[in-house]
Each structure stands twice: as structure tokens, then as C-alpha cells.
Amino acid sequence: TAINTAIRPIFHTWTTPGTYNMVVSAYDENSQLLKSITHTVTVRAPDFNTLYVASTGDDEANGSSWGTAKQTIQAAIDAQELTGGRVMVSNGVYELTETLLIEKEIQLIGLNGAEHTIIDGGSSNQYTGVGCMDIADNHTWVYGFTFRNGNDRDSNKYYSGGGVFCNYSLSPQIENCVFESNAATEGGAMAYGT
């Protein structure tokens, strides 16, 4: 038996990646508003908006393919201008001399996961002041890295996150990551975030 309803499918296409509020409203037969809800929709960038990083790359290259990959993660983060754009990082150990800083909405992805893509703060049981990553954007997504040897015992921050520090009121997504041998005054592996 067919059921006749007034439910209509909702279609919309966003042409620019980003985070959008979508409002869905329901009305009765007299066009009176019954309920309205707001849902956040994140539109991710397609593959052609991906920048690539490889340990054999060159930071002077444009990063638009594996053949023209950047050498450092920070160079690719800085070069990614698209909201929601990807930075794809190849296998390797990426040793830091400065903490990685993400201040925009991007997707940072370890190509073959945390076992093969390692961000190393270089502390090796000594204080370096180099945490692995600071994130200052609420919609950043980090996936598939090992964060190790980050050591950020900054007296200006109560929770400093030796592995990852997310600015106090923000909750970027950190998924399928491993935290190993990181240290901080508080929050050795990670401070804040989800």
C-alpha cells in the first residue's frame, strides 16, 4: 500500500567548501510554521583542491601533486587558501624545529595513517618548547598521524598540550591519531579539542 505524504526531498548544492547553517522548516496545511531546525553542514573540498607533502618534496614547489609536493607540513598549511581544503601528507617522519600552527579551516590527513605518518617535536626527553601542533580554528580536521616527542611547558598557558594544543574554546576534530612521549605542564598528549 502506498503512503501519500507531503514530505518533499530537499536539494541544495554548495559550490564553495566551508561550514554552512541549513534551516529546515515544517508547515501545516494552512502554511503555519510548526517547527524549524538549524543544522550545520560542512562542505569538503574535492581532490583537485588538495595540496601534497612528501619528505622528498620541495617547499618552493606548488604542492598540487605528488610530483610537485611540498617538503614541510607547515609550508602546505600556509599555502592552502581554500576553506576546507586538504593537505595530504605522505609516509615519513616529519621532524619539527617549530610548532605547527593551523589558523584556518583545513583537513590535514596522513596518507596511510598514524603508523606511517609521524610528526616529531624532537624533544627526546629534554625541554625544547616545541609542541607538535597548535590549532586555532574550530573546523579543522586532523586525521591519521602519530604525534611524538612534543614538549611544550609554556608558563603562559596552564594547559599547553605537548602533542596538540587547541585554543581554549575550540574543538577541532582529531581522529585516528596516536600520541607518544609528549610532555607539557598539563595536557601532555593534547589540551582541549575532540
C-alpha positions as CSV (number, residue, x, y, z in Angstrom):
1,T,0.0,0.0,0.0
2,A,1.4,3.4,-1.0
3,I,1.5,6.1,1.6
4,N,0.9,9.6,0.4
5,T,2.8,12.2,2.4
6,A,3.6,15.9,1.9
7,I,7.3,15.2,2.5
8,R,9.4,16.6,-0.2
9,P,13.1,15.9,-0.7
10,I,15.4,18.8,0.0
11,F,18.1,19.6,-2.5
12,H,20.9,22.2,-2.4
13,T,24.3,22.4,-3.9
14,W,27.1,24.4,-2.4
15,T,29.8,25.5,-4.8
16,T,32.3,26.7,-2.2
17,P,33.7,24.5,0.6
18,G,33.0,25.7,4.1
19,T,30.7,25.4,7.0
20,Y,27.1,26.5,6.5
21,N,23.9,26.6,8.6
22,M,21.0,24.9,6.9
23,V,17.5,25.7,8.2
24,V,14.7,23.2,7.6
25,S,11.1,24.3,8.4
26,A,7.9,22.4,8.5
27,Y,4.5,24.0,7.9
28,D,0.9,22.7,8.3
29,E,-1.7,22.7,5.6
30,N,-2.5,26.4,6.4
31,S,1.1,27.4,5.9
32,Q,1.6,27.9,9.6
33,L,5.1,27.2,10.9
34,L,5.2,24.1,13.0
35,K,8.9,23.6,13.6
36,S,12.2,24.9,12.4
37,I,15.6,23.4,13.0
38,T,19.1,24.5,12.1
39,H,21.8,22.0,11.1
40,T,25.4,22.7,10.4
41,V,26.7,21.3,7.1
42,T,30.4,21.1,6.3
43,V,31.2,21.0,2.6
44,R,34.7,19.5,2.0
45,A,36.9,20.3,-0.9
46,P,37.2,17.9,-3.9
47,D,40.6,16.3,-4.6
48,F,41.7,19.0,-7.1
49,N,41.9,21.3,-4.1
50,T,44.4,19.1,-2.3
51,L,48.0,20.1,-1.5
52,Y,50.6,17.3,-1.1
53,V,53.5,16.9,1.3
54,A,56.4,14.4,1.0
55,S,59.7,14.2,2.8
56,T,61.4,14.3,-0.6
57,G,59.4,17.4,-1.7
58,D,60.4,21.0,-2.1
59,D,58.7,23.9,-0.3
60,E,59.3,26.1,-3.4
61,A,57.1,23.7,-5.4
62,N,53.3,24.4,-5.7
63,G,52.3,21.2,-3.9
64,S,49.4,20.4,-6.3
65,S,50.5,16.8,-7.0
66,W,52.8,14.2,-5.5
67,G,55.4,15.2,-8.2
68,T,55.3,18.8,-7.0
69,A,54.8,18.1,-3.3
70,K,55.9,20.4,-0.6
71,Q,58.6,19.2,1.9
72,T,57.2,20.5,5.1
73,I,53.7,20.3,6.5
74,Q,53.7,24.0,7.6
75,A,54.5,25.1,4.1
76,A,51.5,23.2,2.7
77,I,49.2,24.5,5.6
78,D,50.3,28.1,4.8
79,A,49.8,27.6,1.0
80,Q,46.3,26.0,1.4
81,E,44.0,29.0,0.7
82,L,40.7,27.1,0.3
83,T,38.3,26.9,3.2
84,G,38.0,23.2,4.0
85,G,40.9,22.4,1.6
86,R,43.1,19.3,2.1
87,V,46.7,18.9,3.0
88,M,47.7,15.2,2.3
89,V,50.9,14.1,4.0
90,S,52.9,11.1,2.7
91,N,54.6,8.5,4.8
92,G,57.6,9.6,6.8
93,V,58.9,11.2,10.0
94,Y,58.5,15.0,9.9
95,E,60.8,16.5,12.5
96,L,59.9,20.0,13.7
97,T,62.0,22.9,14.8
98,E,58.9,25.0,15.4
99,T,55.3,24.0,16.5
100,L,53.0,23.5,13.5
101,L,50.3,26.2,13.5
102,I,46.9,25.8,11.9
103,E,44.8,29.0,11.9
104,K,42.3,28.2,9.2
105,E,39.7,25.5,8.4
106,I,41.6,22.7,6.6
107,Q,41.7,18.9,6.5
108,L,45.2,17.6,7.4
109,I,45.4,13.9,6.5
110,G,48.2,11.3,7.0
111,L,48.1,9.3,3.7
112,N,48.5,5.8,5.2
113,G,47.6,6.5,8.8
114,A,49.3,7.1,12.2
115,E,51.7,4.1,11.8
116,H,53.3,5.6,8.8
117,T,53.0,9.4,9.2
118,I,54.8,10.8,12.2
119,I,55.1,14.4,13.4
120,D,58.1,14.6,15.8
121,G,58.6,17.6,18.1
122,G,62.2,16.5,18.7
123,S,62.2,16.7,22.5
124,S,63.8,13.3,23.2
125,N,63.3,13.7,26.9
126,Q,64.5,17.3,27.0
127,Y,62.6,20.6,27.1
128,T,62.5,22.1,23.6
129,G,59.5,24.4,23.8
130,V,58.3,22.7,20.6
131,G,54.8,21.2,20.8
132,C,53.8,19.2,17.8
133,M,50.7,21.3,16.8
134,D,48.7,24.3,17.8
135,I,45.2,24.6,16.3
136,A,43.3,27.9,16.3
137,D,40.3,27.0,14.1
138,N,37.2,25.2,15.3
139,H,36.5,23.4,12.0
140,T,40.0,21.9,11.4
141,W,40.1,18.1,10.9
142,V,43.3,16.2,11.6
143,Y,43.4,12.5,10.7
144,G,46.0,9.7,10.8
145,F,49.1,11.0,12.5
146,T,51.4,10.0,15.3
147,F,52.4,13.0,17.4
148,R,55.5,12.2,19.4
149,N,58.2,14.0,21.4
150,G,56.3,17.2,21.7
151,N,57.3,19.2,24.8
152,D,55.5,22.5,25.4
153,R,55.9,23.5,29.0
154,D,55.0,27.2,28.4
155,S,54.4,29.0,31.6
156,N,52.0,31.4,29.9
157,K,49.5,28.6,29.2
158,Y,48.1,26.4,32.0
159,Y,47.2,23.6,29.6
160,S,49.7,23.6,26.8
161,G,49.4,20.3,25.0
162,G,52.8,18.8,24.1
163,G,51.2,16.8,21.3
164,V,48.3,19.0,20.2
165,F,47.0,22.3,21.7
166,C,43.6,23.5,20.6
167,N,42.8,27.1,21.6
168,Y,40.7,27.2,24.7
169,S,37.2,27.5,23.4
170,L,37.7,25.4,20.2
171,S,37.0,21.8,19.4
172,P,38.6,20.8,16.1
173,Q,38.3,17.1,15.2
174,I,41.4,14.9,15.8
175,E,40.7,11.3,14.6
176,N,42.7,8.1,14.4
177,C,45.8,9.7,15.8
178,V,48.4,8.3,18.2
179,F,50.1,10.3,21.0
180,E,53.6,9.1,22.1
181,S,56.1,10.6,24.6
182,N,54.7,14.1,24.7
183,A,55.1,16.4,27.7
184,A,53.5,19.7,28.9
185,T,52.7,21.4,32.2
186,E,49.2,20.0,31.8
187,G,47.7,18.0,28.9
188,G,50.9,16.3,27.7
189,A,49.2,14.5,24.8
190,M,46.5,17.0,24.0
191,A,44.9,20.0,25.5
192,Y,41.3,20.7,24.5
193,G,39.7,19.6,21.2
194,T,37.8,16.4,20.5
